Each structure stands twice: as C-alpha cells, then as structure tokens.
Amino acid sequence: MRQDHLRLGAFFYATGHHVAGWRHPSSEADGGLVLERYVGWARRAEAAKFDLIFLEDGSGIRDLDLRSSERTARSTHFEPVTLLSALAAVTSRIGLVATTSTSFNEPFNVARRFASLDHLSGGRAGWNLVTSATDAEAANFGGDRIAGHGDRYERAQEFVDVVLGLWNTWDDDAVIIDRASGQFSKPDGFRPLDHSGKYFDVRGPLNISRTPQGQPVLVQAGSSGPGKDLAARTAEIVFTANQTLEEAVAFYGDLKARMASFGRSPDDLKVMPGLFPVVGRSEAEARAKFEALQDLIDPVVGLALLGRMIGGHDLSGHDPDGPVPELPETDGIKSRQQLMVDLARREGLTLRQLYLRIAGARGHSQIVGTVAQIVDEMEERFQAGGADGFNIMPPTLPGGLDDFIELVLPELRRRGLFRTEYEGRTLRENIGSRPPAAPRPAGATR
C-alpha cells in the first residue's frame, strides 16, 4: 500500500552541503568538531519531526591536495557512530543513520557498533552501507589501489550477510535476568554464527544482545546494478541521486521490481533521493542566496570536486571553459560518473559550468526557488512514483536547515505531505518498513 506521506532525512554535512558553505555567514564554520553544533542541529530536526539524521563518512581524506582551505575545512569531522552515540543522549525520537564502509572494516565490529547505537538510542539506529571508492582510502589500509567495483560489491554482499547473521545470534527473549534463580539468560537463547566464506570467517555470537529494533535499519546508497541488487535484498532505505523526474521514476520502478525475487514487498524499502533546496520568499531572493554561495567557490576547488565526482580524474590540465573530455570508465562510483557525463552532454555544459552546477548538490536534485516551487517538485516526484521521501541537504548549517524548517515544512504539512507527530519510537516504526530476512546462525532451530 502506498504510504500517505513523505519521509524526510536531515543530511548533516559539517558546515553545509555547498562546497563553499563554510565561508558563508549562515554556517557555523567550526561545526565539524564542535559537539554543541550538532546537538543544536539535531534538536532542530527532531522538533521538526524529521525521520532521521544522516551522516556521511569515508575511510580517509578523499582529496589528497590539502593546500586548499576549502578542502581542509571539509575533511575534519567526527567519526559518525561516535557522534551519533552522543546525539542519542540528547534526542529521543529521530533516527540516527551513520555511514560505514564494508571495504575497510570487519563485520563483527560493525555489527557490534550499530547494535550498541540501537541500544543506546532506544531503537533509532541505521547503518548506511557503502563500499569505499578511492585509492586515497585504500592507501590508509596498506593498499595502493581500491579493489575493483565487482570485487567490492561481492565483499559487501558477504559482509552484510555476516552482520545480519550476528544481529540474529540472539533471540528476542534471550536475556531474562532472574536474580532468584541465578539465571541471567536462557541457555539456548543465543548461539554461534559459524560463518565461513570467501572473505570472512566469523564464529560469533555477537557480544551484545538483541536490539530494540531487532536489528538496526539498513540503508544503502549504491545505484549501479550490483548496488541495486544489494539494496533490493537488504535495504530498508535507499539514498540515491536522480536529476530528472523520468530518471527518478525509472530508478524507483527498477529497484522496487527487483525486490520480489528476494521475497520482499516494495513497501519495505523507502527510496529517499538527495535534495538540495535553496528557498526564498521570492524567486529573486532564492536566486540571490544561491549566487552568494556560488561566488565563494575557488575555481581550483570546483574543478577538483568535479574530478572526484566524475570518477577520480585529474582535470587540472583541461580548459575549464572547454567541454567535458572523454574519460575512461571509473572503478570508483560508476553511477555518479555516468550521471555527471549525462548531465554535461544533455545540457552542453563546460567543465566550469558543470562544477558550478554540482557544487551544492553533487549530482543530487537541486531546486533554487520559492516554497511553492520546491514543494511542487517534491510532491510531483512522490505522486509519480519517483520517491518515498527525500534526504534534505541544507546548503549551509544551520542556516539552510532553518530555512527549510521555517518555510518549506509548513507548506508540506498544509498539503498533507508530512507528519505533525512521530508515529512510533523507533526508526523502523516511523519509516514504516520491515527488516529483510536474515540468515540464521548455523545450528539454529528457531
């Protein structure tokens, strides 16, 4: 059954999602390493009834040239699960989603980390599963180059199976804590996993019991073929990037159609593409806000950002006012490279025009306009079957978040598109999904 309202995530990207956001007066430029900033943003989002807070992460600094202050400013921030554990203590209803890569972690540690966050938050944890995509990250773990795209996703498939299995090594009623009898848990309430595979050998069980949600919510961000298969099998939320309504509807239909082969209902996965909104009380005001941010972009930074987004290529030797060159297919984020190339070819953009175009949204949907224009587009995608909600990417923090809450949310509510109160206490209750079936540990009888 089609859900009755949008789901909304608040994407906290340190100083805001625009590449020059830290320079703008509506941002808190020290936000990446000041807990009180995040506490303020989280409380704003929870009071506004957002479904979740979303934090990105990587296994290192992706841009190796650190001479630019803009790149340095965006490279110093908290490890996300650590940060969300602190935010769990100062919030009570909003979901807490952190990104953790399967490429440079071990399943047992990830399973334990997110199970702990789910317990600490009373059932509000979510894991955004990604594969790392840059050689710069590989260099922090003894490698010269990132593994191939297919190999990364093969490892990710086994990784998530191990994590799901570990979360299910404990029964819901395993812990009884009976002082009188001296029995803390049921003798058969938990068991080893005994996983042996191509990439991992994990005995188990997990050394933390079943969590308030049963298992944390799984989020997935890949949009390639292997990424969509992984999401259709395991994810409850998908964070994706679509430029046009047609692309959004096609992606949504393809992804939901894949779920049947894994015995899942389409309603158990929420597609929440990124949305970068710059809102004004008039179109002229919105445009002026956006241009003020665009004017702060260092051209060197803009070109470097585009190089990373288009497949990790060095574009410094190309004419910024020339066309996007023919580039070899990346072994990094394939779907994002294709999105960049398609956008440039479709609109005839030069390198400079393309980096200016993506400096805020990084390939996600970008709307600069009035409240009505922003809500019209959100409603159109929702009603057309192109989205179940959106991950809101404020241009600056807290200014962009405050603008969205103050101006856009009232209109969404007036149209009946967004909640006025939370439906439940856990993240899964609020987004209205069911977890995927998890592999049972070896020897499990129930």
MOFEN-V221816 format. One line per field, one symbol per residue. ss: DSSP state (~ for helix, > for strand, _ for the rest). Layout:
ss->???
This chain:
ss->______>>>>>_________~~~___>___~~~_~~~~~~~~~~~~~____>>>>_____________~~~~~______~~~~~~~~~______>>>>>>>_____~~~~~~~~~~~~~~~___>>>>>>____~~~~~~~_______~~~~~~~~~~~~~~~~~~~__>____>>>>____>>>____>____>>____>>________>__>__>>>>____~~~~~~~~~~__>>______~~~~~~~~~~~~~~~~~~___~~~_>>>>>>>>>>>__~~~~~~~~~~~~____~~~~~~~~~~~_____________>__________~~~~~~~~~~~~~~__>~~~~~~~~______>>>>>>~~~~~~~~~~~~~~____>>>>_____>~~~~~~~~~~~~~~~~____________~~~~~_______________
